[in-house]
Every structure is written in C-alpha cells, then in structure tokens.
Amino acid sequence: MTLRLLQHRGSDGVRSVIAARGDRATIVPGVESVRALALEAIAQGQSLAQAVEARGEGAEIDLAAEFAAGRFLAPIDHEDPAHLAMTGTGLTHLGSAEGRDKMHREAAAAEKQTDSMRMFLEGVEGGKPAAGQTGQQPEWFYKGDGTQLVGPGQPLSMPAFAQDGGEEPELAGIYVIGPDGTPYRIGLALANEFSDHVTERHNYLWLAHSKLRQAALGPELFVGDVPSDVRGASRIVRDGETIWEKPFLSGEDNMSHSLANLEHHHFKYALFRRPGDVHVHFFGTATLSFSDGIQTQEGDVFEIEAAPFTLPLRNPLAREAAQPVAVKAL
C-alpha cells in the first residue's frame, strides 16, 4: 500500500510523524518532523519508506478523529521558516489558459494572442521533452517562505490591501535538498495556492504581487510514484451552504508539462539547491471559482479533496488587520 506521512501535534503540544497505509496509521517512533526523517533517509541511502520501516511502529492513530480535532500540521515545515521556499508554475494544465486568457483578453484586444495563451501553447508544444532533454520553460512565481505556509483547518488570510482572496486547487511537490545539493522529491501534497485574481486581472505584470500570499497544504504527504491522473473536487461553502463546486484534474495526463520539466526549470538555479532547505512547489491548476464570477467573502470555507489523498483540505477565508509600514532613514 502507498505510504502517506502526516505531521501531528498532540493536545500536550508534543509533535510526531504518523505513517499511514490504507486505513491504518501509526506513530513513527523517535522522530518529530518529516524533514528530519527525510534527511535521515538521505544520509542512510534509503528511500523514505525504508526509513519509516526501519524505525518500527508506535501507537495506532485514528486519523479521522485527529483530523476532526484539528491536530494535524502541514505535512512539511522547517524549524527556520526562512529556509522553506514556496514557489509555483502556472499555465501548466490542459485548459488552464482559458481562465487566464479571459482575464487578460480585454486588455490585449488589439493582439491576436495574449502572452498567456502564447506561453500555454509553447508548453503544449514543448513541455514534455524526451528523457534527458530540456523542455519549454514554464511560467514561474514566488509565493513566500515558511511563514506563509498554512496547515489544514487554519485560516487563509489575505492582506488588508488585497482586492481578492481566491482558491487554486492543485498538487504541490515537496522537496528536501540533500547535503551535496541534490534536490529530493519526498512526496506530493494536496494544496490551495491562494491568490489575488483581481490584482492579477488589472495588469498581468502584477502577477508577482498577486502571488505573494499564504498557501495551504492538506495534512497528507503522498510518498511514492506520482499518480498520472488525479481527479478531485473544489468547492466554496458559505454559511453552511455550497455556493460553488467544480471538479479539477491534475497529474501529468492532464498537464501540458511533465513534472520533470517543471522541476528542472526550478532547480536549475543554484540558489534553490542549498543543503537542508525545503521547497514547496505548486504545479498549477485549470479550475478557479474566480473564472466563474464568484466573489469570495470573509468566512467562506475552501474545501479541496482528491484521491489518492484520504483527508480533505479545508481553510476559512480571513482578512488581516491593516499594518501601517513606515520606512525610516538611518
């Protein structure tokens, strides 16, 4: 059975790592974080699954009960949040250009194709190169460091100045950089790559601003072969009622880029291969409530679920209080 790893904080504040296969879940003895377990596996020349097996089994855990109690953390973190980088790639999924193109078409009415459509088509043409070859470079963006990472059940908070807080249901690759600078993909997580689509729509060159937001990860880290066809659902719940719901697709069968190509164009930069660092890289989506005219409100709850993950990702929408910024000269 495929291994899933979860990070847990008990009612006593003690952290632990949980290994789940099917409906059975047990504590991994003697380890408090997935990152520590991954670095141990790298040092021992083991797979992550082998490192878990070598540590044996601790107490059994009821995943549903612990999830309901809100005791799961994001499935990856770093004790120094500055050494966790959140980044992503867009226009990577078949159909993902439609919503983006709608947003920018009016501003580029005089052009035959928007830049978004051109980039998407270039990805369709060259985003899945043969093994050993380099494919088309994708769109890339930076979201923040580990201080912006939100776990399951926690609020996704937009800044006071934000014009929108919108969901982006997708998969995120989770990576740890080994001592020699080698990036290791340790698994996949269900993700909400939260963005400000109103800001982006105003001017495509504001994409960088629109992406500097929090993002959420579901509780489970899926370890092993990457599924090629992932099917799930994304919905928005307001006052207990579902106001919008749509299926979403991911996995390479539904993408214009291969994961290997996206990973190459991220980790080709030496600054992203610093030993010990953690990377959370969002692979993109083709499904947005914003494209259907939905305007989110504080208190709305984003719900994302997809097999092979057994637990959903739920986060309420909040807005931060204004924080005046004054720059002082020294």
C-alpha positions as CSV (number, residue, x, y, z in Angstrom):
1,M,0.0,0.0,0.0
2,T,1.1,3.5,-0.7
3,L,2.7,5.4,2.2
4,R,1.3,8.7,3.5
5,L,3.1,10.8,6.1
6,L,1.4,13.3,8.4
7,Q,2.8,15.7,11.0
8,H,0.8,15.8,14.3
9,R,0.8,17.9,17.4
10,G,-0.9,16.3,20.4
11,S,-3.1,18.0,23.0
12,D,0.1,18.1,25.1
13,G,2.0,20.0,22.4
14,V,4.2,17.1,21.5
15,R,5.0,16.7,17.8
16,S,5.1,13.4,16.0
17,V,5.2,11.9,12.5
18,I,2.4,9.5,11.5
19,A,2.8,6.8,8.8
20,A,-0.5,5.7,7.2
21,R,-1.2,2.9,4.7
22,G,-4.8,2.4,3.8
23,D,-6.9,2.9,6.9
24,R,-4.2,2.0,9.3
25,A,-2.0,4.7,10.8
26,T,0.8,4.5,13.4
27,I,3.3,6.9,15.0
28,V,6.9,6.7,13.7
29,P,8.9,6.4,16.8
30,G,11.7,8.8,17.7
31,V,11.1,11.5,15.0
32,E,9.3,14.8,15.2
33,S,9.3,16.1,11.7
34,V,9.1,14.8,8.1
35,R,12.1,16.9,7.2
36,A,14.2,15.2,9.8
37,L,13.0,11.8,8.6
38,A,13.9,12.7,5.0
39,L,17.4,13.9,5.9
40,E,17.9,10.6,7.8
41,A,16.8,8.6,4.8
42,I,19.2,10.6,2.6
43,A,22.1,10.1,5.0
44,Q,21.4,6.3,5.2
45,G,21.0,5.9,1.4
46,Q,17.4,4.7,2.0
47,S,14.0,5.6,0.5
48,L,11.6,7.4,2.8
49,A,9.5,4.3,3.0
50,Q,12.6,2.3,4.1
51,A,13.4,4.9,6.8
52,V,9.9,4.6,8.2
53,E,10.1,0.8,8.2
54,A,13.5,0.9,10.0
55,R,12.0,2.9,12.9
56,G,9.2,0.4,13.5
57,E,5.7,1.2,14.6
58,G,4.5,3.2,17.5
59,A,0.9,3.7,18.8
60,E,-2.0,3.4,16.4
61,I,-3.8,6.7,15.5
62,D,-7.4,7.3,14.5
63,L,-6.8,9.7,11.5
64,A,-10.4,10.8,11.3
65,A,-10.6,11.6,15.0
66,E,-7.4,13.6,15.0
67,F,-8.4,15.4,11.8
68,A,-11.7,16.4,13.4
69,A,-9.8,17.6,16.5
70,G,-7.6,19.8,14.3
71,R,-4.3,18.2,15.4
72,F,-2.6,17.9,12.0
73,L,0.0,20.3,10.9
74,A,1.1,21.0,7.3
75,P,2.9,17.8,6.2
76,I,6.3,19.6,5.8
77,D,7.9,22.6,7.6
78,H,11.3,23.8,8.7
79,E,12.3,25.0,12.1
80,D,13.7,28.1,10.5
81,P,10.9,29.3,8.1
82,A,13.3,31.4,6.1
83,H,14.7,28.1,4.8
84,L,11.4,26.9,3.3
85,A,10.6,28.4,-0.1
86,M,7.2,28.4,-1.7
87,T,7.1,28.7,-5.5
88,G,4.9,27.6,-8.3
89,T,4.3,27.3,-12.0
90,G,1.2,28.4,-14.0
91,L,-0.4,27.6,-17.3
92,T,0.7,24.0,-16.9
93,H,-2.6,22.2,-17.2
94,L,-4.6,21.4,-20.3
95,G,-7.4,24.0,-20.3
96,S,-5.6,26.3,-17.8
97,A,-5.2,29.0,-20.4
98,E,-8.9,29.6,-20.7
99,G,-9.5,31.4,-17.4
100,R,-6.2,33.3,-17.6
101,D,-6.9,34.3,-21.2
102,K,-10.3,35.6,-20.2
103,M,-8.8,37.8,-17.6
104,H,-6.3,39.4,-19.9
105,R,-8.0,39.3,-23.3
106,E,-9.8,42.7,-22.9
107,A,-6.5,44.4,-22.0
108,A,-4.9,42.9,-25.1
109,A,-7.8,43.2,-27.5
110,A,-5.6,44.5,-30.3
111,E,-3.4,41.4,-30.2
112,K,-4.1,38.1,-31.9
113,Q,-2.9,36.2,-28.8
114,T,-2.3,37.2,-25.2
115,D,1.1,36.4,-23.7
116,S,-0.7,33.9,-21.5
117,M,-2.1,32.0,-24.5
118,R,1.3,32.1,-26.2
119,M,3.0,30.7,-23.1
120,F,0.4,28.0,-22.7
121,L,0.7,26.9,-26.4
122,E,4.5,26.8,-26.1
123,G,4.1,24.5,-23.1
124,V,1.7,22.2,-25.0
125,E,4.3,22.1,-27.8
126,G,7.5,21.6,-25.7
127,G,6.6,21.0,-22.1
128,K,7.0,17.2,-22.1
129,P,10.5,16.6,-23.6
130,A,12.1,13.2,-24.0
131,A,14.1,11.8,-21.1
132,G,17.4,13.6,-20.8
133,Q,16.3,16.7,-22.9
134,T,15.3,20.1,-21.7
135,G,11.7,21.3,-22.5
136,Q,10.0,24.6,-22.7
137,Q,10.5,26.9,-19.7
138,P,7.2,27.4,-17.8
139,E,5.7,30.5,-16.1
140,W,7.3,30.7,-12.6
141,F,6.4,32.7,-9.5
142,Y,7.5,33.1,-5.9
143,K,4.9,32.9,-3.1
144,G,7.0,33.4,0.1
145,D,8.8,31.5,2.8
146,G,7.7,29.2,5.5
147,T,5.9,31.9,7.4
148,Q,3.3,31.9,4.6
149,L,2.6,28.2,4.9
150,V,-0.8,27.3,6.4
151,G,-1.9,23.9,7.6
152,P,-5.2,22.1,7.3
153,G,-8.1,23.9,9.1
154,Q,-6.2,27.2,9.6
155,P,-7.4,30.4,8.1
156,L,-6.1,31.6,4.8
157,S,-5.6,35.3,5.5
158,M,-5.4,37.9,2.7
159,P,-3.6,41.2,3.5
160,A,-5.7,44.2,4.4
161,F,-4.8,45.7,1.0
162,A,-5.8,42.6,-1.0
163,Q,-8.6,43.0,-3.6
164,D,-9.4,39.3,-3.7
165,G,-8.7,36.0,-1.9
166,G,-9.3,33.2,-4.3
167,E,-8.6,29.4,-4.2
168,E,-6.4,27.5,-6.6
169,P,-6.8,23.7,-6.1
170,E,-3.7,21.8,-7.1
171,L,-0.9,19.5,-6.2
172,A,2.4,20.6,-4.6
173,G,5.7,18.8,-4.9
174,I,7.6,18.7,-1.6
175,Y,11.4,18.7,-1.7
176,V,14.3,18.5,0.6
177,I,17.8,19.5,-0.5
178,G,20.5,16.9,0.4
179,P,23.9,17.7,1.8
180,D,25.5,17.7,-1.6
181,G,22.9,20.0,-3.1
182,T,20.8,17.3,-4.7
183,P,17.0,18.0,-4.6
184,Y,14.9,15.1,-3.4
185,R,11.2,14.9,-4.1
186,I,9.9,13.4,-0.9
187,G,6.2,13.4,-1.9
188,L,3.1,15.3,-3.1
189,A,0.5,17.2,-1.0
190,L,-2.9,18.5,-1.8
191,A,-2.7,22.3,-1.9
192,N,-4.6,25.5,-2.1
193,E,-2.3,28.0,-3.9
194,F,-4.3,31.0,-2.6
195,S,-4.0,34.1,-4.9
196,D,-5.4,37.6,-5.6
197,H,-7.0,37.3,-9.0
198,V,-8.5,40.8,-9.1
199,T,-5.0,42.3,-8.7
200,E,-3.7,40.0,-11.5
201,R,-6.5,40.8,-13.8
202,H,-5.8,44.6,-13.5
203,N,-2.4,44.1,-15.1
204,Y,-0.6,40.9,-15.9
205,L,2.7,42.5,-14.7
206,W,1.1,42.5,-11.3
207,L,1.1,38.7,-11.2
208,A,4.1,38.8,-8.8
209,H,2.1,40.9,-6.4
210,S,-1.0,38.6,-6.7
211,K,1.0,35.6,-5.8
212,L,2.7,37.0,-2.6
213,R,0.0,35.4,-0.4
214,Q,-0.3,32.5,2.0
215,A,-0.9,29.0,0.7
216,A,-2.3,25.8,2.4
217,L,-1.3,22.2,2.3
218,G,-3.5,19.2,3.1
219,P,-2.4,17.0,6.0
220,E,-1.0,14.1,4.0
221,L,2.3,13.7,2.2
222,F,1.8,11.1,-0.6
223,V,5.0,9.1,-0.9
224,G,5.9,7.0,-3.9
225,D,5.2,7.0,-7.6
226,V,3.4,10.2,-8.7
227,P,-0.1,9.4,-10.0
228,S,-0.6,10.4,-13.6
229,D,-4.3,11.1,-13.3
230,V,-5.6,12.9,-10.2
231,R,-9.3,13.8,-10.0
232,G,-10.9,15.8,-7.3
233,A,-13.4,18.5,-6.4
234,S,-13.1,22.1,-5.3
235,R,-15.9,24.0,-3.5
236,I,-16.7,27.1,-1.6
237,V,-19.0,26.8,1.4
238,R,-20.7,30.0,2.8
239,D,-22.9,29.9,5.9
240,G,-23.0,26.1,5.6
241,E,-24.2,26.1,2.0
242,T,-22.1,25.2,-1.0
243,I,-22.2,28.2,-3.3
244,W,-19.8,26.9,-6.0
245,E,-18.3,23.5,-6.8
246,K,-16.3,22.1,-9.7
247,P,-14.2,19.0,-10.4
248,F,-10.5,19.6,-11.0
249,L,-7.9,17.5,-12.7
250,S,-4.2,17.2,-12.2
251,G,-1.4,14.7,-12.8
252,E,0.7,14.5,-16.0
253,D,-2.1,13.0,-18.1
254,N,-3.9,16.4,-17.6
255,M,-0.9,18.6,-17.9
256,S,1.0,20.3,-20.7
257,H,4.3,20.0,-18.8
258,S,5.9,16.9,-17.2
259,L,6.8,17.2,-13.6
260,A,10.4,16.5,-14.5
261,N,10.4,19.6,-16.8
262,L,8.9,21.8,-14.1
263,E,11.4,20.5,-11.6
264,H,14.3,21.1,-13.9
265,H,13.4,24.7,-14.5
266,H,13.1,25.4,-10.8
267,F,16.1,23.6,-9.5
268,K,18.4,24.7,-12.4
269,Y,19.0,27.8,-10.2
270,A,21.8,27.1,-7.7
271,L,20.2,29.2,-5.0
272,F,17.4,26.6,-4.9
273,R,19.9,23.8,-4.1
274,R,21.0,24.9,-0.7
275,P,21.6,21.9,1.5
276,G,18.9,21.3,4.2
277,D,16.4,23.7,2.6
278,V,12.8,22.7,2.0
279,H,10.8,23.6,-1.2
280,V,7.1,23.6,-1.7
281,H,6.4,23.9,-5.4
282,F,2.8,24.3,-6.7
283,F,2.2,22.6,-10.1
284,G,-0.8,24.7,-11.2
285,T,-4.5,24.3,-11.9
286,A,-7.1,24.8,-14.5
287,T,-10.0,25.4,-12.1
288,L,-10.9,28.7,-10.5
289,S,-14.1,30.0,-9.0
290,F,-13.0,33.4,-10.0
291,S,-13.3,32.5,-13.6
292,D,-17.0,31.7,-13.0
293,G,-17.6,35.1,-11.5
294,I,-17.5,34.1,-7.8
295,Q,-16.6,36.8,-5.3
296,T,-15.3,35.3,-2.1
297,Q,-16.1,36.8,1.3
298,E,-14.5,36.6,4.7
299,G,-15.8,33.5,6.4
300,D,-16.1,31.4,3.3
301,V,-14.6,28.0,3.6
302,F,-12.5,26.5,0.8
303,E,-12.7,22.7,0.5
304,I,-10.5,20.6,-1.7
305,E,-10.4,16.9,-1.9
306,A,-8.9,14.3,-4.3
307,A,-7.8,10.7,-4.4
308,P,-5.3,9.3,-3.5
309,F,-5.5,11.6,-0.5
310,T,-7.9,10.4,2.1
311,L,-8.4,13.6,4.0
312,P,-9.7,16.9,2.6
313,L,-8.1,20.3,2.8
314,R,-10.4,22.9,4.4
315,N,-9.5,26.5,5.2
316,P,-11.7,29.5,6.1
317,L,-11.0,32.9,4.4
318,A,-9.9,35.8,6.6
319,R,-8.5,39.2,6.2
320,E,-5.6,40.6,8.2
321,A,-5.8,43.9,10.0
322,A,-4.0,46.8,8.3
323,Q,-0.4,47.1,9.3
324,P,1.0,50.6,8.5
325,V,4.5,50.5,7.1
326,A,7.0,53.3,7.6
327,V,10.5,53.3,6.2
328,K,13.0,55.2,8.3
329,A,16.3,56.5,7.1
330,L,19.4,55.8,9.2
